[in-house]
């Protein structure tokens, strides 16, 4: 007869979300931390059946029954205990254990390895509070890790000596071979053994039943070969199927909070201290098994990455891994932090509130997929546009669920339609002569400007992004000369700066950015404008503006900003036309009404989002 150990049953429950299993039999509606529905056991009109994912249990007050997912299947489908477990094993992708002598030996070994790891964790915690742990405590103080957090996460310190842990565990009668198999000791070819973790802050990694199965260690010495070191694969620990502090994060997500996925141990602790549940993969890209764990805790976990190139590459790998696994209601969202900051840094610098606000801006997987393809595929020729579409559709084909696949198809068709329509909406091109004649002429008379008000600050930022990007990436002028000549810049200093830039690029098209800037800075007025706007924080917020941006990204960002600018320009034209007409005939109230109506649309309804401005 098959034996189901407590450890196995805990692992099975941990792999399933109660509301998912029960929701296939009972129509549930989310209410606070719980799900509510009509009892499947009685005929009732007022729902009194509740499911609690945090506790992994259900409660039926109309029939006075309750239990876990195993008991629910036994009740609803009239299954025996082994039948219910086997059915849930199939759903969770967990092999049904066989009651053989080998299985029993494996179970006993796992239990002994876990006991050794638990004693190692106790040793590390004790060492953190002794003299040897002074540097480790100082490091945690600098990182603002409170004593409460140290205790909650079981943080410890591995002494610098080669055999401190080994001696401690051997004195507790653990066999040497077991300590090597648990990943606590390293054995050399000559048979010598020594501690794997030395002079490191220790982070215990927990598995099912909240028991320690492995460790991560953060080096204190700058000379250490690896800043972070994890336990090796062991009978207890399989890195690809474990997430750091997952159990605590799952409980928090069960309370309706967004589940945050970070890149490291310290980030998890910092985010948890900010009041949000967090977890992290163990030094590797997210695996299918880890994604499955995340979706058991939350429908749309928020992946938090650095805003640099490495962070975006990590986000793309996560998108690529997730696409085949997407299901109705199960997806990912993404947040990109300011460059050079991780969650721990951001929370320490700006506080928990700033981080929570950033999480609220998390972007759907579909948008990240689209933007990645915009950034990585040229589209200046018909052949390149065709290749862009083919690559995008090839990604969509990876989505196996037919409903999600169809929904993504609609999303992509809409985006492609917008991209295809954009060129048709352009206004007639200007010649270089037209540009020179127009560049110094005010677009609105002083009297009319006084009536209409000053230009929107957001417009000036967008204009600055267009002009400064052109200076940093002059090849844009060669590729889009007519579009540059058509620019209508309202802000005075920027109009001067654009004029100087176009003059030089027209006379010397081969100028690189450094040479172009040296010519521009020769004019004090243009130099002041460049100095002001190139360092403006909202201008620099757009990565495509910066000199170090790759040209493809700069060109794409510039074209996106140009598209927004043209749309705003059309609205400004409506304002000016209606207002000018009213200026000639002050008695035409209807015309003035049109002017102010258009202005309201311009300043309120059609103000571009920060994402649109930032590229």
Secondary structure, 3 states (H helix, E strand, C coil): CCCCCHHHHHHHHHCCCHHHHHHCCCCCEEECCEEEECCCCCCCCCCCEEEECCCCEEEECCCCEEECHHHHHHHHHCCCHHHHHHHHHHHHCCCCCCCCHHHHHHHHHHHHHHHHHHHHHHHHHHHHCCHHHHHHHHHHHHCCCCHHHHHHCCCEEECCCCCHHHHHHHCCCCCHHHHHHCCCEEECCCCCEEECCCCEEEEEEECHHHCEEEEEEEECCCCCCCCEEECCCCCCCCHHHCCECHHHHHHHHCCCCCCEEECCHHHHHHHHHCCCCEEECCCCCCCHHHHHHHHHHCCEEEEEEECCHHHHHHHHHHHHHHHCCCECCEEEEEEEECCCCCHHHHHHHHCHHHHHHHHCCCEEHHHHHHHHHHHHCCCCCHHHHHHHHHHHHHHHCCCCCHHHHHHHHHHHHHHHHHHHHHHHHCCCCCCHHHHHHHCCCCCCCHHHHHHHCCCCHHHHHHHHHHHHHHHHCCHHHHHCHHHHHHCCCCCHHHHHHHHHHHHHHHHCCCCCHHHHHHHHCCCHHHHHHHHHHHCCHHHHCCHHHCCCCCHHHHHHHHHHHHHHHHHHHHHHHHHHHHHHHHHHCCCCHHHHHHHHHHHHHHHHHCCCCHHHHHC
